[in-house]
């Protein structure tokens, strides 16, 4: 089952830490966000392969926006 990694708060994408096709483990960070001058790593809750990345650096995210899909 695929895991949809979503934004939890209004934030800006600072850096993409993975590429499509990369294998990730539980608690691996996939992107670094910035909100209110704090850097916030977004981590995955399940192991798998990155099947899509739906953001790019500089994107402003709203709560619930899709960041990536892990399958």
C-alpha positions as CSV (number, residue, x, y, z in Angstrom):
1,X,0.0,0.0,0.0
2,X,1.4,3.4,-0.9
3,X,2.1,6.1,1.7
4,X,1.2,9.6,0.7
5,X,3.5,12.0,2.4
6,X,1.7,15.3,3.0
7,X,2.5,18.7,4.5
8,X,1.3,19.2,8.0
9,X,1.5,23.1,8.1
10,X,2.1,26.1,5.9
11,X,5.7,25.9,4.9
12,X,8.2,26.3,2.0
13,X,10.1,23.5,0.4
14,X,13.9,24.1,1.1
15,X,15.4,20.9,-0.3
16,X,14.5,17.6,-1.8
17,X,16.5,14.8,-0.1
18,X,15.5,11.9,-2.3
19,X,14.9,11.0,-6.0
20,X,12.2,9.0,-7.7
21,X,13.3,5.3,-7.5
22,X,15.2,5.7,-4.2
23,X,14.6,3.2,-1.5
24,X,13.7,4.7,1.9
25,X,13.5,3.2,5.4
26,X,11.1,4.2,8.2
27,X,12.0,7.6,9.6
28,X,14.1,8.6,6.6
29,X,13.7,12.3,5.7
30,X,12.4,13.0,2.1
31,X,12.3,16.8,2.1
32,X,13.4,19.7,4.2
33,X,10.7,22.4,4.8
34,X,11.0,25.8,6.4
35,X,8.3,27.4,8.5
36,X,8.6,30.4,10.7
37,X,12.5,30.3,10.3
38,X,12.7,26.7,11.5
39,X,13.9,23.8,9.3
40,X,11.6,20.8,9.5
41,X,12.5,17.4,8.0
42,X,9.6,15.4,6.6
43,X,10.1,11.8,7.4
44,X,8.4,8.6,6.0
45,X,6.4,6.3,8.2
46,X,6.9,3.2,6.1
47,X,9.8,1.7,4.0
48,X,9.5,1.5,0.3
49,X,10.5,3.1,-3.0
50,X,9.9,6.8,-3.8
51,X,7.4,6.6,-6.7
52,X,6.7,10.4,-7.1
53,X,7.9,13.7,-5.8
54,X,5.2,16.3,-6.2
55,X,7.0,19.5,-5.0
56,X,10.1,21.5,-6.0
57,X,12.3,23.9,-3.9
58,X,10.6,27.2,-3.3
59,X,7.1,25.7,-3.4
60,X,4.8,27.1,-0.7
61,X,2.7,24.3,0.8
62,X,-0.6,24.3,2.6
63,X,-1.7,21.6,5.2
64,X,-2.6,18.5,3.3
65,X,-0.6,19.2,0.1
66,X,1.0,16.1,-1.3
67,X,4.7,16.1,-1.1
68,X,5.7,12.5,-2.2
69,X,4.4,9.0,-2.6
70,X,6.2,6.0,-1.2
71,X,5.2,2.6,-2.6
